[in-house]
Amino acid sequence: MLEVERYHCPYCGEPAEAVLDLSAGDQCYVEDCPVCCQPIVFELRTDGIAWTLVLRREDD
C-alpha cells in the first residue's frame, strides 16, 4: 500500500512529497531534498494501516 505525504524540508523549508510504502513495515532511510539536495532522515513507523512519519536533519 502506497501513501503520498507532503512535507517541508528540515533544511530549506521548501515543500516536497514522499511516497511511503506501508507494506514494508517500519523503515528508516535517507533521501536528498529535491530542492537543496541536503540529506533528510525519514523514520516511518507503521502497522500496515496506521502510520507516523518523522523527518529530521542528518546532522541532528
C-alpha positions as a printed Julia matrix, in Angstrom:
60×3 Matrix{Float64}:
  0.0    0.0    0.0
  1.47   3.33  -1.08
  0.73   6.67   0.57
  1.82  10.14  -0.57
  2.82  12.55   2.2
  3.62  16.23   1.78
  6.41  17.58   3.98
  8.71  20.57   4.35
 12.47  20.09   4.13
 14.08  20.5    7.58
 16.98  22.37   5.93
 15.49  24.81   3.41
 11.8   24.66   4.36
 10.62  24.02   0.79
  7.59  21.74   0.31
  8.03  18.3   -1.26
  6.29  14.92  -1.41
  7.37  11.46  -0.29
  5.87   8.17  -1.45
  5.61   5.83   1.54
  5.38   2.03   1.19
  3.29   0.98   4.2
  3.52  -2.71   3.27
  7.26  -2.78   4.07
  6.79  -2.2    7.83
  8.89   0.18   9.94
 11.63   1.9    7.98
 14.45   4.37   8.45
 16.09   5.74   5.31
 17.76   8.85   3.87
 16.59  10.82   0.83
 18.04  14.05  -0.5
 15.82  17.13  -0.6
 14.72  17.68  -4.23
 15.4   21.44  -3.82
 18.57  21.9   -1.73
 19.98  18.32  -2.02
 20.6   18.01   1.73
 20.12  14.52   3.26
 16.83  14.06   5.15
 16.32  11.11   7.5
 12.83   9.59   7.17
 11.59   7.43  10.06
  8.38   5.62   9.16
  6.5    3.6   11.77
  3.55   1.56  10.53
  1.45  -1.49  11.22
  0.37  -1.56   7.56
 -2.68   0.66   8.15
 -1.91   3.43  10.64
  1.42   5.22  10.29
  3.57   8.09  11.51
  6.42   9.8    9.7
  9.18  11.75  11.44
 11.7   13.78   9.43
 14.97  15.1   10.73
 18.21  16.55   9.5
 21.01  14.05   9.11
 23.25  16.25  11.28
 20.76  16.26  14.23
